[in-house]
Amino acid sequence: MSKRLLIYFIILSLIPVAVKGQEVVIGLQSNKQLAGEKDKSAVRPIAKGAVLELPFFDDFSGHSPSTNSKYWLDKYVFINNTFSQQQITKGVASFDALDNAGVLYENLSPTGFMADHLTSNPINLNYLPADNIWLSFYYEPGGLSDMPEARDSLTLQFFAPTENKWYSVWRAPGGLTTRFKPVIIKIDKTRFLKSGFQFRFINYASITSSQNDPSMIGNCDIWNIDYVMLDRNRNAGDTINADVAFRLPLRSLLKNYEAMPWNQFNQVYLQEMGSSIPVNYRNNDTITRNVTRFFEIRDVYKNEQSHFFSGGATNVPPQANISYNANLVYTYNSSNTDSALFRVTCTLKTDEFDVKENDTLVYNQKFANYFAYDDGSAEAGYGINGLGSRNAMLAYRFRSYMQDTLRAIQICFNDSYMNANKRAFDLMVWGDNNGIPGDVLYTVEEVMVEKIGGVNSFYTYRLPDGVPVNNIFYIGWRQRSETFLNAGVDFNTPNKGRQFYWLNGNWIQSQVDGSVMIRPIVGKRIRTTSIDDTRFPDRNLIKIWPNPAYDVLNISSNEPIISELSYITITDLNGREVMNVRYSEQLNISALPRGIYIVISNINGKNAGYNRLIITR
């Protein structure tokens, strides 16, 4: 820790603070999806003499958490589709106070510090001012996370190659704007019109100065950018994109859960299965565009299509956000008895000139041995903090549709600055009392806050004796101190009304509009391994090696490959897609954290199998 920050904590610790116990939501202390990058350089090497030619375009619709090396020199920012709800296309680049390894910058301070960079690769701008070269982009402060304060900023700089110097050309201060705004800047100065030109965005952030508890120091001052375009023959009004694109991520097709046990779903499939596939897309053009919607559901374990239908064609007005519920007459069905995995794919058929990378959404519906309200990705940290919060409790309501046994409780605890939340708490299970937690059914005293690395950052707390459950039950914790425990909260899956907290003798409905990342595991006694028992076919049309892998994955197939029709998809054990690329004999997987993944191959338009992949560091 820097001397400056240490002095800051010492001074604050001498100031008496009297804050009553309350729910608190703070920024993350780390980003699990970027874990494992610390030992790698955040800046990629540039090949000698290599420059990009115009046009330059990236809407961040890829699936990797890191930037696309084709366009960007560094990998500080986080590519995602969960930190904003106002994006014009799926995928944004998020600037925050976390470095390329997903941990808080070491130079953080309450007075301000330089945080993330997003730097383009060198570009050939050897043109004349009359060629009308403009750079445009969209930016949004805050999004679903912390809003930058007035002293914070997002800055754009241009690089003059012959001077070897950066110039600041644009700046946006923090404030109350909560939507994306377009920006377009003309590049006509001769110092920039050279081969080797670059541009970069930098965010300047500042941690809060109102807390004296290191566990409350978290990620802050978020900026999102989208749809970066640099080209010639443009004008000042050329901020409109002739593009129809998906915006928001696809969610579970179940009515109540993101994931649930397969045997429980089979008991109530008519009750739990949703009647539509909700999608959100946008016409970013100035004219009405015609769009056809297609939907496919595929049984991944059986490698076959389960359902396919068209949502028909429709005319989309200019600049319109469309929320469409595709009528679904289908119920997940598989011969598997213990688990199932279905891949839901939604596609937009648009004009030939339309950008195609943002016209497909994929969601993996997983059925295993647990219930989940969250999507596995935390946008913030949750806890109960302040005076009177010793013995405070958090309870989350679940429903078992059959007589079952609660075997374990999974909780995603975030990293805390200086490990300040490394405290003991009591694990709790309650029955129901007319819609609020009732009698205590089970408790395990003095368990520790534990965290594990990788994308799937849930720690499993086993219940050795098991707890019989049927219908409504609650799981959660009781604090043994006033320390902020800092559990992950997912803002993309609002589940208000199911979460409660206890203070001063009363149960209170939570006011947090999101899902605290806590999950009950039910069913058979849990085996000692932490690896899911995903079943794989005996034969695959592709082979992958090495396995375990480090940075590079080799792929081979005995069939001739039509590259335009062949894809490789990698998902984590939560069923979330983390990479989707065209078939290649070698994949760069250095952006993926260590952990266990599923590699799904689609060769020449047909499913060719799937493999378990282990990534080590």
N, C-alpha and C positions, 0 to 999 in steps of 0.2 A: 504494500500500500504506500502511496506517495506521502511524503512528510506533510505536504499541504493538506491532504485529506485527513491525515491522522490528527493534525492540529484542529481541524474543523470538528471532528467527532469529540475531541477532548473539551473544546469550548462548549459545544452543545450539551454535553453530559453534565455540565455544571449549572445549566439552566433548568429550573423546575418546570416540569410539564404536567398539566392536569387535564388529560383527555379522557372522557368517559368511554367505557367499552362500547365498541360499535363494529359493524362490518366494514372492512377496508379492502379495496382493490388497488393493486399497484402494478407497475410494469414488470416484465420478466427480468430476472437476473442473468438468464442465459437462454440460448436458443438451441434446443436439443438437435434440431435438424442440421445445424452447422457444426455440431460437436465433432472433434477429431481433426479439424482443419488447423489447429494451432501450430502443428509442426510443419505446415506447408506455408510457403510464401503467399501472401495475400495479393501479390502482383505477379502476373504471368509474364514470361519472357517474350520479347518481340523479335521475330526473325529479321535479320539484317535486310534493310531495303523493303520490307513488307509494308504495303499500304492498302487500304480499302478504297474501292472506287464507289462513286455515287450510283444509286441512292443508298443511304444508310437508313435502316428501319428496324426497330425492335419494339414489339408490344408486350414482351415478357410473358408470352402465352405458353412457354415451355414448362416442363415439369420438374426441372432441377431447382433446388433451393439456391444454387449459385448462378451467377451471370453466364451468358453464352460467350464463350471464348472467341467466337467469330467476330463479335462486335466490341467486347469490353476487355480492358487490360487488367482490371482488378476484380476482386470478388468479396468486397466488404458488405454490400447490400444483400438483402434477403428477398429472393424471388418467390412470390406466394400468391394465393388467391383468397386469403383469410383475414388480412389486416385492414381491408377496406370493404365497404358495402356500396360504394358509389362508383366503382370502376366502370369505364366505358367499354373495356374488353376484359376478358378473363386474364388474370395475371397482372401484378404490379411489382415494381421494385421499391422496397421499403427501406428507408434510411432511419437509423435509430442510434442508440448509445451502446450497441454491442459490436464487437469486432468480428473479423472473419472466422474466428473460432467459436462465435456465439456466446462470448462472455463480455462483461462490462469492460469498457476501455480503462486502462490503468491510469490515464490522465484525467479521469472524470472529476468535476468539481462543481460547486454551486455557482461559481462566477462565470462559467462557460468554458467550453473546450471544443476543439475540432474533432468530429467523429467520423462518420462514414464518407467514403469517396466512391464515385462511379465515373471511371475514366474510359473514354473511347480508345480503341486502337487507332494508330495513325491513319489518316484519310488523305487522299489526293484531292486537294482543293486548288490545284494549279489552274485557276480560271480567272476570268476578268470580272470586275464589278457588274458589268452589263449582263452577266449570266444569271443574275438574280438568284443567289444562293441564300436559302433561309433554313434555320433550324427551328423546329416546333416540337412541343411536348405538352403534356397535361400534368398538373401537380395538385396534390391534396394534402393539407396539414391534418394530422390527427388520425383520421379514419376511425377504426374501431378501438384505437389505443390512445395513448396520452397525447393531448394537444400541446404543440410547442407554445411557449410563452413569448411575449413581445420581444424579449431580449434574444431569443433563438432565431435561427434563420436557415434558409436553403439558398445556396449560392451557385451560380453558373459561371465557369471560367473558360476562356479560350486560350489555346497555346499558339504562340508565334514561333515557328520552327527555326527561322534564321536568327532570332534573338534568344532562343532557348528560355522563354519567359512566359509565365501565365498572367492573363489579364482578367479581372472580374468584370463581367458584362451585364449581370442581372442578379437581383437578390429579392427574396420574399421573406418578410418578417413573420414570426408566429402571430397567431390571432385567433379569431373565432370562426373563420371560414371553414365550413365542413363539407365542401364539395370540390370536385375537380374543376380547375380553371385552365383554359388553353393559353399558351404563350408561344409567340413566334418572333424570331429575332433575325434580322438581315445580317449577312456576313459580307461586307463590301470593303473592309479595310485591307490594303495590300499586305500588311504584316501577317494576316491570317490566310490569305489566298495563296497558299504554298502547299506543296506536297509534304506530308508529315504533320498537317494540322490535327489537333486533338481538341476535344471539349470534355469538361468534367463537372459533375455536381458534387457539392460538399455541404453537409449539414453541420451546423454549430448548435450544440446542445448544452443543457445545464441541469444537474440533478437538483432535486428539491432541497431547500435549506430549512424546512420546517420540522424535520424529524431528527431525533437524537438516537434512533435505533437503527443499526446497520442492516437489520433484516427488512427494513422498510425502504432501503435504497434499491431502486429497480430501473428497468429500461424506461426511457422517456423520450419526449419530443420527436414523435414519429412524423415522417413525411413519406408520401407515396407518389411515384411518378409513373406515367403510362404513355404509350404511343409516341416514342421518340422518332422523329423523322428529319433527315437532312438531305436536301436535294436541290437541284437548280431549276430554273424556269418556274419559280413560285412567286407569290405576292403576299402582301400583308394580311390578306383575308383568307389565305390558304391554310386554315386550321381545321377544316372539315375533312373527315376521312370517309372515302367512298367504300365503306366496309360495314357489313352486318356481322355481329359477333356475339357469342355467349358472354355473359357478364359474371354471374355469381356461380359458385360451385354447386354441383349436384348433391342432393342430400339423400338420406335413407328413404326408401319407399315404404317403410313401416310407419304406422300411425304414431307410435309412442317412443320407439327406441332407434338409436343408430345401429345397435347390435343387440342380439339376444340369443339365448340358448336354442339350438335347433329343435330339441325335443319339446321345449315349451312352445315354440312357434307352431309346431305341428298340432298342438292341442287347440290353438285359437287362431289358426291362419285366416279364417274368414273375418274374424274380429280385428286382427292386427294388421292385415295387409292393406296398404293404401289403395285407393281407387283411381289414382292418377300419378303421372310423373311430372312434377313441377319444374319448369325451366325458366330462366330469365335471359333474354337476349336484347340487343339494341341495334337499331338502324342509325349509324353515325353519319349517314349521307344526308344530302339536302333534297333528295328526291325519294319518292315512294319506291320501295324495293320488294320484289317477290321472293318469298322464302318457302322452302319445303322442309318439314321436320320429319326425321326418321328416328326410330327407337328400337334398340336391340337389347335383349337380356340373354346372357350366355351362362350356362352352368360350367364353371371353370374346372371343377373336378372331373366332370364327364367329357370335357372338351367338345361341347355341342351347343348349338343355338336352342334356347328354350322358348323364345318368343321374339317376334319381330312385327312391327307395324309402322305405318306412316301416319303422321299427324296432319297430313294434307298440306296444300300450298295456301299461303296467305299473303296479302299485300301489307307491308309494314310502313306506316307513315314516316316521314323524315324526322330524325332526332327523337324517335320514340323508344322508350323502355317498355318491353313487353314481358309480362308475366303470364306464362301459358301453362295450363294444366292439361297434359295429354291424357285422355281417357284411357285407363288401364283395365283391361279385362283379363287378368292373369294372377295367379298365386304361385309364389316360389314353390318348386316341387323337385325333389331329388330322392333317389333311392338310398342315399347315405343315411346312417342312423345316428351318428354322433356330431357331425358338423357339415357345413355346406358353404360354398362361396359362389356368388353370382356377380357377373360383371355387367353393369348397366351402361350402355353407350348411347349418347344422344348426338345427332349430327344435323347440321344445317346445310341444305343444298342451296347455294347462292350463285351469282353470276361468275363467269370465268375470271374477271379482273379482281374479284374479291380475295382478300387475304384468307387463306385456308387454315392456317395453324390455329386460329381461334374459333373454328366452326365445329369443334368436337369436345364433348364433355364425357368423362368416364367416372363411374363410381363403383367401388367394390363392396357389395353387401355381404357382410360376414356373419355367419352363424356359428358360434363355438360353445363355450360353457359360461358365458358371462352376459350381464346386462350392461348397456352403456347408453347414456344420453349424449355424451360428448363425441366429437369426431376425432379425438386423439391429438389435436393440435391446440396448445394453450396460447392465448393472446395476452394473458395477464395473470397476476397472482392474487389469491383470495385468502383472507384470514379474519379473525376477530381479535381486535387489539384495543389497548387502553385500560384505564382503571376499571376494575371490576370484571375483567375478562378472564381472570384465573377461575378455573372450573367452567368457563363458557363451553358450550357444546354446539356442534354442527351436525345436522341430521338430514339425510337425503332419502326421499321416499321412492321405493320400488314396489313392483307387484309381481309376485310369482303366480303363474296361472295354474299351478298344480302343486301337490305336496312335494317338496323338494328339500335339499339340505344345503345350507350356506356353508361353503368350504373355506372361503378366503375373501379378503377385501383388498382390492387394488386401489392405491392412491398415487396420483402424480404430484409429488412435491417438487417445487421449483428449487433451483439453486438459490442460495441466499448469500448476500455479500458478507464475506468473512465467516461463512457458515453459521451465521447468527441464529438460524432457526433449527440448529441441530439440538433439539430438545426432546424430552420424553412427553408422551401423551397417552391417553387411554383409548383403546379401540372399542367402539360401542355398537350394539345392535338393539333396536327397540321394536316392540309391537306397535299396533295402531290404536289410537284413542280418538275416534271420531274426527279423523283428518289431521291429527298432530301426533308426534311421537308419544307412546304410552309407556308401558312397563319395560324395564330393561330385560332383554332376553339373554344377553351375553356381554361380557366385557373382558378385555385383556388389558391389564394395567401396565403402565410404564413401558410402552414400546417406543422406539426411537424414530424420529423422522429419518427416512432413508431415501436415497436417490440412486438411480442407475443411469448409465450413459445410453446413447443411441436414440433413435427416433421414438421407439416405444419406451417411454420413461416411467412407466408405472411400476411401483414396487408392490410385491405381493406379500401381504400379511396373512399368514395361514391361521385358521382356527382349528386347532388339533382335534377338538371333540366334535366339530360340526354343529350347526344350529338348524333345527327343523323350521322351515318357513312355508307359509301358504297364504296367498292373498297379499295384503299390504304389510310391508315391513320397512324399517329404516336402518340405514347404516351411517356411521360417522365417527366423530371423535369427541373427547372431552379434554380440554387443555389443563395442564398442570402448572401453567405459569401464564403471565400476560404477554408472552412472546408471540409475535406474528408467525404462524406456522407456514404460511405461504404455499398453498396448494394451487395447482393450475386451474384456470377457469377458461372455458371455451365460449366466446361471444357469438360464434356462428350457429350455435344450437340453443336458442333461448328455451328455457324450461321453467319459467317462473311459476310458482305455486307448488313445486315439488321439494323445495329446499327450505329448511328452517334453522334458526339458531336460538340458543337459550342464553338469556342474561337476566340476572336479578329475579330468578324464580319463574320466568315466563318464556314460553315458546313463541317466537316471532317469525312470521313469514319473511323470507329473504327478499330484499329489494334489488338484488343483483340479477340483471337480465342476461343470464348465461348459465352454462352448466359447469359446476365444480367437478373436476375430473376424479371421480371416485366410482368404483365399479364393484358389484358383488359377483363372486364366482360361485356357481351352484353345481349340483350333480354329484358325479362320482368323486371318490377321494382323489386328490391331486397327486400326480406322480412327482417324483423328485426333480425331474428335468424341467427347465424353464422354457424349452422349445415347444411350440405348438405341434400337435400331432397331425399336421397337414399330410394328406395322402397324395402320393405322386404316382403317375402311371408307370408301368414297367418299361414302356418304350417311349422315347421322345424322338422327334425328327431332327432335333438339334442337340448338340453337345456344348457344354460350357466348361472352361478351365482357365486358370487354376481355381480350385474351390477347396478351402477358403481363398479369397482373392484380396488384393490390396488396393491398387489403383486402376488396374486394367483387367477387363474380362474378355477372353477370347471366345468366339462363337463359331461353330461350324455346322453345316447342314449337308445331308446327302442329296438333297433336291436342288435343282436349278433355282436361282433366286431372281424374282422380278422385284427390284428394289422398291418400285412405287407401290407395290402391293404387300410388302413384307415389313413387319414392325416387331420390335422387342419392347415389352412393357415390364417394368420392375415395380413391385408393390412391397410395402412393409407388412409385418404380421398383423397390423391393424386393418389391412385391406386397403390402405391409402396408396394411390399411385404416386410414385416418386420420380419415375422416369418413363418416357414414352418416345422412342426414336425409331427412325427407319433402320432396317436390318443392316448391320455392319459386322464384319468379321472381328472387329475389335471395338470395344466400348470403353470410354473413359468414365470410370465410376468413382473418381477421386472426390467428387462433391458429396458422395453419400457417406453418412456416418457409419461406423462399425456397427454390426448387428446382423440379423437374419432377415432375408428377403425371399420373395418368390419371383422368378423370372418366367414370364409368360411370352411365348413366341406365336406370332401369327404370320405364317409363310404363304405368300401368294394368295392372300385373302382368306386362308383357312387356319384354324387353330392347330398348332403343331406340337402342343404339349407345354409342360411347365417344369421348372427345376427349382430346388431349394438352393439358395446362394448364401454363403457366409462371408461377410466382409470383415477383415481384421485390420488393425493398425499397429 
